[in-house]
Amino acid sequence: MFTVIFGRPGCPYCVRAKELAEKLTNERDDFNYRYVDIHAEGISKADLEKNRWQTG
């Protein structure tokens, strides 16, 4: 399984999600993730809402 976590600095939920993903990556061979810092990438909340149902 591969998942993408969209987060931002100072978000406690984002920190917890990233920590859990790191733990799962270390414990399982079938899990990996990518963390995307929305501020560093210039992604707005509107961008996330616009694309929330798209998978790919």
PDB file of N, CA, C and O in Angstrom:
ATOM      1  N   MET A   1       0.850  -1.167   0.000  1.00  0.00           N
ATOM      2  CA  MET A   1       0.000   0.000   0.000  1.00  0.00           C
ATOM      3  C   MET A   1       0.897   1.232   0.000  1.00  0.00           C
ATOM      4  O   MET A   1       1.926   1.273   0.674  1.00  0.00           O
ATOM      5  N   PHE A   2       0.487   2.219  -0.762  1.00  0.00           N
ATOM      6  CA  PHE A   2       1.191   3.493  -0.800  1.00  0.00           C
ATOM      7  C   PHE A   2       0.177   4.583  -0.498  1.00  0.00           C
ATOM      8  O   PHE A   2      -0.920   4.587  -1.056  1.00  0.00           O
ATOM      9  N   THR A   3       0.538   5.498   0.375  1.00  0.00           N
ATOM     10  CA  THR A   3      -0.365   6.589   0.710  1.00  0.00           C
ATOM     11  C   THR A   3       0.384   7.912   0.653  1.00  0.00           C
ATOM     12  O   THR A   3       1.604   7.963   0.810  1.00  0.00           O
ATOM     13  N   VAL A   4      -0.360   8.963   0.429  1.00  0.00           N
ATOM     14  CA  VAL A   4       0.202  10.309   0.415  1.00  0.00           C
ATOM     15  C   VAL A   4      -0.451  11.093   1.539  1.00  0.00           C
ATOM     16  O   VAL A   4      -1.676  11.126   1.658  1.00  0.00           O
ATOM     17  N   ILE A   5       0.374  11.721   2.359  1.00  0.00           N
ATOM     18  CA  ILE A   5      -0.107  12.548   3.457  1.00  0.00           C
ATOM     19  C   ILE A   5       0.167  14.000   3.095  1.00  0.00           C
ATOM     20  O   ILE A   5       1.316  14.385   2.876  1.00  0.00           O
ATOM     21  N   PHE A   6      -0.879  14.797   3.031  1.00  0.00           N
ATOM     22  CA  PHE A   6      -0.734  16.229   2.809  1.00  0.00           C
ATOM     23  C   PHE A   6      -0.790  16.899   4.173  1.00  0.00           C
ATOM     24  O   PHE A   6      -1.770  16.745   4.902  1.00  0.00           O
ATOM     25  N   GLY A   7       0.244  17.634   4.518  1.00  0.00           N
ATOM     26  CA  GLY A   7       0.302  18.262   5.827  1.00  0.00           C
ATOM     27  C   GLY A   7       0.908  19.641   5.760  1.00  0.00           C
ATOM     28  O   GLY A   7       1.313  20.126   4.703  1.00  0.00           O
ATOM     29  N   ARG A   8       0.955  20.262   6.939  1.00  0.00           N
ATOM     30  CA  ARG A   8       1.544  21.593   7.041  1.00  0.00           C
ATOM     31  C   ARG A   8       2.267  21.724   8.373  1.00  0.00           C
ATOM     32  O   ARG A   8       1.944  21.018   9.329  1.00  0.00           O
ATOM     33  N   PRO A   9       3.230  22.612   8.439  1.00  0.00           N
ATOM     34  CA  PRO A   9       3.952  22.819   9.691  1.00  0.00           C
ATOM     35  C   PRO A   9       3.001  23.283  10.801  1.00  0.00           C
ATOM     36  O   PRO A   9       2.095  24.082  10.565  1.00  0.00           O
ATOM     37  N   GLY A  10       3.222  22.775  11.993  1.00  0.00           N
ATOM     38  CA  GLY A  10       2.435  23.184  13.140  1.00  0.00           C
ATOM     39  C   GLY A  10       1.104  22.474  13.299  1.00  0.00           C
ATOM     40  O   GLY A  10       0.347  22.786  14.219  1.00  0.00           O
ATOM     41  N   CYS A  11       0.805  21.539  12.437  1.00  0.00           N
ATOM     42  CA  CYS A  11      -0.460  20.801  12.501  1.00  0.00           C
ATOM     43  C   CYS A  11      -0.243  19.521  13.308  1.00  0.00           C
ATOM     44  O   CYS A  11       0.473  18.627  12.857  1.00  0.00           O
ATOM     45  N   PRO A  12      -0.851  19.416  14.501  1.00  0.00           N
ATOM     46  CA  PRO A  12      -0.635  18.219  15.317  1.00  0.00           C
ATOM     47  C   PRO A  12      -1.179  16.945  14.665  1.00  0.00           C
ATOM     48  O   PRO A  12      -0.618  15.867  14.859  1.00  0.00           O
ATOM     49  N   TYR A  13      -2.247  17.056  13.906  1.00  0.00           N
ATOM     50  CA  TYR A  13      -2.800  15.880  13.221  1.00  0.00           C
ATOM     51  C   TYR A  13      -1.851  15.395  12.127  1.00  0.00           C
ATOM     52  O   TYR A  13      -1.696  14.193  11.911  1.00  0.00           O
ATOM     53  N   CYS A  14      -1.225  16.336  11.449  1.00  0.00           N
ATOM     54  CA  CYS A  14      -0.262  15.997  10.393  1.00  0.00           C
ATOM     55  C   CYS A  14       0.952  15.293  10.987  1.00  0.00           C
ATOM     56  O   CYS A  14       1.451  14.316  10.427  1.00  0.00           O
ATOM     57  N   VAL A  15       1.421  15.794  12.121  1.00  0.00           N
ATOM     58  CA  VAL A  15       2.563  15.180  12.803  1.00  0.00           C
ATOM     59  C   VAL A  15       2.225  13.753  13.198  1.00  0.00           C
ATOM     60  O   VAL A  15       3.026  12.842  12.985  1.00  0.00           O
ATOM     61  N   ARG A  16       1.041  13.552  13.773  1.00  0.00           N
ATOM     62  CA  ARG A  16       0.640  12.203  14.186  1.00  0.00           C
ATOM     63  C   ARG A  16       0.478  11.265  12.996  1.00  0.00           C
ATOM     64  O   ARG A  16       0.866  10.099  13.063  1.00  0.00           O
ATOM     65  N   ALA A  17      -0.090  11.771  11.914  1.00  0.00           N
ATOM     66  CA  ALA A  17      -0.259  10.942  10.716  1.00  0.00           C
ATOM     67  C   ALA A  17       1.096  10.529  10.158  1.00  0.00           C
ATOM     68  O   ALA A  17       1.283   9.379   9.761  1.00  0.00           O
ATOM     69  N   LYS A  18       2.037  11.463  10.127  1.00  0.00           N
ATOM     70  CA  LYS A  18       3.377  11.167   9.618  1.00  0.00           C
ATOM     71  C   LYS A  18       4.093  10.162  10.526  1.00  0.00           C
ATOM     72  O   LYS A  18       4.766   9.256  10.034  1.00  0.00           O
ATOM     73  N   GLU A  19       3.953  10.318  11.840  1.00  0.00           N
ATOM     74  CA  GLU A  19       4.565   9.372  12.784  1.00  0.00           C
ATOM     75  C   GLU A  19       3.992   7.968  12.603  1.00  0.00           C
ATOM     76  O   GLU A  19       4.737   6.988  12.612  1.00  0.00           O
ATOM     77  N   LEU A  20       2.683   7.868  12.439  1.00  0.00           N
ATOM     78  CA  LEU A  20       2.055   6.566  12.235  1.00  0.00           C
ATOM     79  C   LEU A  20       2.519   5.944  10.922  1.00  0.00           C
ATOM     80  O   LEU A  20       2.798   4.746  10.864  1.00  0.00           O
ATOM     81  N   ALA A  21       2.600   6.747   9.879  1.00  0.00           N
ATOM     82  CA  ALA A  21       3.065   6.239   8.582  1.00  0.00           C
ATOM     83  C   ALA A  21       4.507   5.752   8.683  1.00  0.00           C
ATOM     84  O   ALA A  21       4.855   4.725   8.099  1.00  0.00           O
ATOM     85  N   GLU A  22       5.335   6.469   9.408  1.00  0.00           N
ATOM     86  CA  GLU A  22       6.730   6.048   9.586  1.00  0.00           C
ATOM     87  C   GLU A  22       6.792   4.722  10.345  1.00  0.00           C
ATOM     88  O   GLU A  22       7.573   3.834  10.002  1.00  0.00           O
ATOM     89  N   LYS A  23       5.959   4.601  11.380  1.00  0.00           N
ATOM     90  CA  LYS A  23       5.910   3.358  12.151  1.00  0.00           C
ATOM     91  C   LYS A  23       5.480   2.186  11.268  1.00  0.00           C
ATOM     92  O   LYS A  23       6.090   1.118  11.311  1.00  0.00           O
ATOM     93  N   LEU A  24       4.438   2.384  10.474  1.00  0.00           N
ATOM     94  CA  LEU A  24       3.965   1.319   9.589  1.00  0.00           C
ATOM     95  C   LEU A  24       5.014   0.954   8.544  1.00  0.00           C
ATOM     96  O   LEU A  24       5.168  -0.218   8.202  1.00  0.00           O
ATOM     97  N   THR A  25       5.731   1.947   8.040  1.00  0.00           N
ATOM     98  CA  THR A  25       6.794   1.689   7.066  1.00  0.00           C
ATOM     99  C   THR A  25       7.873   0.802   7.670  1.00  0.00           C
ATOM    100  O   THR A  25       8.396  -0.092   7.004  1.00  0.00           O
ATOM    101  N   ASN A  26       8.204   1.051   8.932  1.00  0.00           N
ATOM    102  CA  ASN A  26       9.236   0.257   9.606  1.00  0.00           C
ATOM    103  C   ASN A  26       8.760  -1.143   9.969  1.00  0.00           C
ATOM    104  O   ASN A  26       9.562  -2.076  10.017  1.00  0.00           O
ATOM    105  N   GLU A  27       7.469  -1.300  10.223  1.00  0.00           N
ATOM    106  CA  GLU A  27       6.932  -2.585  10.669  1.00  0.00           C
ATOM    107  C   GLU A  27       6.461  -3.490   9.531  1.00  0.00           C
ATOM    108  O   GLU A  27       6.383  -4.707   9.700  1.00  0.00           O
ATOM    109  N   ARG A  28       6.153  -2.913   8.390  1.00  0.00           N
ATOM    110  CA  ARG A  28       5.556  -3.695   7.301  1.00  0.00           C
ATOM    111  C   ARG A  28       6.350  -3.529   6.016  1.00  0.00           C
ATOM    112  O   ARG A  28       6.858  -2.448   5.717  1.00  0.00           O
ATOM    113  N   ASP A  29       6.446  -4.602   5.271  1.00  0.00           N
ATOM    114  CA  ASP A  29       7.119  -4.546   3.977  1.00  0.00           C
ATOM    115  C   ASP A  29       6.201  -4.040   2.868  1.00  0.00           C
ATOM    116  O   ASP A  29       6.668  -3.646   1.799  1.00  0.00           O
ATOM    117  N   ASP A  30       4.900  -4.051   3.127  1.00  0.00           N
ATOM    118  CA  ASP A  30       3.939  -3.694   2.083  1.00  0.00           C
ATOM    119  C   ASP A  30       3.344  -2.296   2.255  1.00  0.00           C
ATOM    120  O   ASP A  30       2.275  -2.009   1.716  1.00  0.00           O
ATOM    121  N   PHE A  31       4.025  -1.430   2.998  1.00  0.00           N
ATOM    122  CA  PHE A  31       3.515  -0.079   3.226  1.00  0.00           C
ATOM    123  C   PHE A  31       4.612   0.936   2.986  1.00  0.00           C
ATOM    124  O   PHE A  31       5.755   0.756   3.406  1.00  0.00           O
ATOM    125  N   ASN A  32       4.239   2.012   2.298  1.00  0.00           N
ATOM    126  CA  ASN A  32       5.145   3.133   2.103  1.00  0.00           C
ATOM    127  C   ASN A  32       4.297   4.387   1.964  1.00  0.00           C
ATOM    128  O   ASN A  32       3.104   4.307   1.671  1.00  0.00           O
ATOM    129  N   TYR A  33       4.912   5.540   2.173  1.00  0.00           N
ATOM    130  CA  TYR A  33       4.158   6.784   2.103  1.00  0.00           C
ATOM    131  C   TYR A  33       5.034   7.914   1.586  1.00  0.00           C
ATOM    132  O   TYR A  33       6.258   7.808   1.514  1.00  0.00           O
ATOM    133  N   ARG A  34       4.363   8.987   1.234  1.00  0.00           N
ATOM    134  CA  ARG A  34       5.032  10.226   0.864  1.00  0.00           C
ATOM    135  C   ARG A  34       4.353  11.338   1.641  1.00  0.00           C
ATOM    136  O   ARG A  34       3.125  11.415   1.679  1.00  0.00           O
ATOM    137  N   TYR A  35       5.142  12.191   2.255  1.00  0.00           N
ATOM    138  CA  TYR A  35       4.608  13.345   2.968  1.00  0.00           C
ATOM    139  C   TYR A  35       4.788  14.572   2.090  1.00  0.00           C
ATOM    140  O   TYR A  35       5.890  14.844   1.612  1.00  0.00           O
ATOM    141  N   VAL A  36       3.711  15.309   1.880  1.00  0.00           N
ATOM    142  CA  VAL A  36       3.757  16.520   1.071  1.00  0.00           C
ATOM    143  C   VAL A  36       3.455  17.710   1.978  1.00  0.00           C
ATOM    144  O   VAL A  36       2.358  17.818   2.527  1.00  0.00           O
ATOM    145  N   ASP A  37       4.430  18.597   2.132  1.00  0.00           N
ATOM    146  CA  ASP A  37       4.248  19.831   2.896  1.00  0.00           C
ATOM    147  C   ASP A  37       3.536  20.819   1.972  1.00  0.00           C
ATOM    148  O   ASP A  37       4.121  21.307   1.005  1.00  0.00           O
ATOM    149  N   ILE A  38       2.279  21.107   2.277  1.00  0.00           N
ATOM    150  CA  ILE A  38       1.495  21.939   1.366  1.00  0.00           C
ATOM    151  C   ILE A  38       2.037  23.361   1.276  1.00  0.00           C
ATOM    152  O   ILE A  38       1.902  24.002   0.234  1.00  0.00           O
ATOM    153  N   HIS A  39       2.646  23.865   2.341  1.00  0.00           N
ATOM    154  CA  HIS A  39       3.224  25.211   2.273  1.00  0.00           C
ATOM    155  C   HIS A  39       4.448  25.226   1.372  1.00  0.00           C
ATOM    156  O   HIS A  39       4.591  26.120   0.537  1.00  0.00           O
ATOM    157  N   ALA A  40       5.324  24.260   1.529  1.00  0.00           N
ATOM    158  CA  ALA A  40       6.542  24.195   0.713  1.00  0.00           C
ATOM    159  C   ALA A  40       6.218  23.970  -0.758  1.00  0.00           C
ATOM    160  O   ALA A  40       6.938  24.445  -1.636  1.00  0.00           O
ATOM    161  N   GLU A  41       5.133  23.244  -1.025  1.00  0.00           N
ATOM    162  CA  GLU A  41       4.748  22.932  -2.406  1.00  0.00           C
ATOM    163  C   GLU A  41       3.811  23.975  -3.014  1.00  0.00           C
ATOM    164  O   GLU A  41       3.491  23.906  -4.200  1.00  0.00           O
ATOM    165  N   GLY A  42       3.371  24.941  -2.204  1.00  0.00           N
ATOM    166  CA  GLY A  42       2.474  25.979  -2.714  1.00  0.00           C
ATOM    167  C   GLY A  42       1.067  25.488  -3.001  1.00  0.00           C
ATOM    168  O   GLY A  42       0.395  26.001  -3.896  1.00  0.00           O
ATOM    169  N   ILE A  43       0.620  24.494  -2.240  1.00  0.00           N
ATOM    170  CA  ILE A  43      -0.724  23.933  -2.416  1.00  0.00           C
ATOM    171  C   ILE A  43      -1.664  24.611  -1.420  1.00  0.00           C
ATOM    172  O   ILE A  43      -1.381  24.655  -0.223  1.00  0.00           O
ATOM    173  N   SER A  44      -2.767  25.131  -1.912  1.00  0.00           N
ATOM    174  CA  SER A  44      -3.727  25.806  -1.040  1.00  0.00           C
ATOM    175  C   SER A  44      -4.810  24.835  -0.570  1.00  0.00           C
ATOM    176  O   SER A  44      -4.967  23.736  -1.104  1.00  0.00           O
ATOM    177  N   LYS A  45      -5.545  25.277   0.440  1.00  0.00           N
ATOM    178  CA  LYS A  45      -6.671  24.478   0.916  1.00  0.00           C
ATOM    179  C   LYS A  45      -7.692  24.286  -0.209  1.00  0.00           C
ATOM    180  O   LYS A  45      -8.282  23.214  -0.341  1.00  0.00           O
ATOM    181  N   ALA A  46      -7.894  25.320  -1.008  1.00  0.00           N
ATOM    182  CA  ALA A  46      -8.827  25.221  -2.140  1.00  0.00           C
ATOM    183  C   ALA A  46      -8.362  24.170  -3.142  1.00  0.00           C
ATOM    184  O   ALA A  46      -9.181  23.437  -3.696  1.00  0.00           O
ATOM    185  N   ASP A  47      -7.049  24.092  -3.378  1.00  0.00           N
ATOM    186  CA  ASP A  47      -6.513  23.067  -4.281  1.00  0.00           C
ATOM    187  C   ASP A  47      -6.832  21.674  -3.760  1.00  0.00           C
ATOM    188  O   ASP A  47      -7.241  20.798  -4.522  1.00  0.00           O
ATOM    189  N   LEU A  48      -6.646  21.471  -2.464  1.00  0.00           N
ATOM    190  CA  LEU A  48      -6.930  20.162  -1.868  1.00  0.00           C
ATOM    191  C   LEU A  48      -8.413  19.824  -1.973  1.00  0.00           C
ATOM    192  O   LEU A  48      -8.772  18.693  -2.303  1.00  0.00           O
ATOM    193  N   GLU A  49      -9.265  20.788  -1.697  1.00  0.00           N
ATOM    194  CA  GLU A  49     -10.706  20.544  -1.766  1.00  0.00           C
ATOM    195  C   GLU A  49     -11.150  20.254  -3.194  1.00  0.00           C
ATOM    196  O   GLU A  49     -12.020  19.412  -3.417  1.00  0.00           O
ATOM    197  N   LYS A  50     -10.561  20.942  -4.152  1.00  0.00           N
ATOM    198  CA  LYS A  50     -10.929  20.762  -5.556  1.00  0.00           C
ATOM    199  C   LYS A  50     -10.588  19.356  -6.038  1.00  0.00           C
ATOM    200  O   LYS A  50     -11.307  18.796  -6.866  1.00  0.00           O
ATOM    201  N   ASN A  51      -9.511  18.787  -5.535  1.00  0.00           N
ATOM    202  CA  ASN A  51      -9.020  17.497  -6.013  1.00  0.00           C
ATOM    203  C   ASN A  51      -9.250  16.352  -5.039  1.00  0.00           C
ATOM    204  O   ASN A  51      -8.661  15.284  -5.206  1.00  0.00           O
ATOM    205  N   ARG A  52     -10.070  16.540  -4.050  1.00  0.00           N
ATOM    206  CA  ARG A  52     -10.181  15.539  -2.985  1.00  0.00           C
ATOM    207  C   ARG A  52     -10.745  14.204  -3.426  1.00  0.00           C
ATOM    208  O   ARG A  52     -10.479  13.201  -2.763  1.00  0.00           O
ATOM    209  N   TRP A  53     -11.496  14.133  -4.491  1.00  0.00           N
ATOM    210  CA  TRP A  53     -12.081  12.859  -4.910  1.00  0.00           C
ATOM    211  C   TRP A  53     -11.278  12.180  -5.997  1.00  0.00           C
ATOM    212  O   TRP A  53     -11.616  11.072  -6.413  1.00  0.00           O
ATOM    213  N   GLN A  54     -10.230  12.817  -6.462  1.00  0.00           N
ATOM    214  CA  GLN A  54      -9.418  12.216  -7.517  1.00  0.00           C
ATOM    215  C   GLN A  54      -8.397  11.266  -6.915  1.00  0.00           C
ATOM    216  O   GLN A  54      -7.768  11.579  -5.904  1.00  0.00           O
ATOM    217  N   THR A  55      -8.235  10.123  -7.527  1.00  0.00           N
ATOM    218  CA  THR A  55      -7.196   9.183  -7.126  1.00  0.00           C
ATOM    219  C   THR A  55      -6.353   8.885  -8.340  1.00  0.00           C
ATOM    220  O   THR A  55      -6.771   9.121  -9.473  1.00  0.00           O
ATOM    221  N   GLY A  56      -5.188   8.373  -8.106  1.00  0.00           N
ATOM    222  CA  GLY A  56      -4.425   8.113  -9.293  1.00  0.00           C
ATOM    223  C   GLY A  56      -3.185   7.431  -9.004  1.00  0.00           C
ATOM    224  O   GLY A  56      -2.416   7.136  -9.919  1.00  0.00           O
TER     225      GLY A  56
END
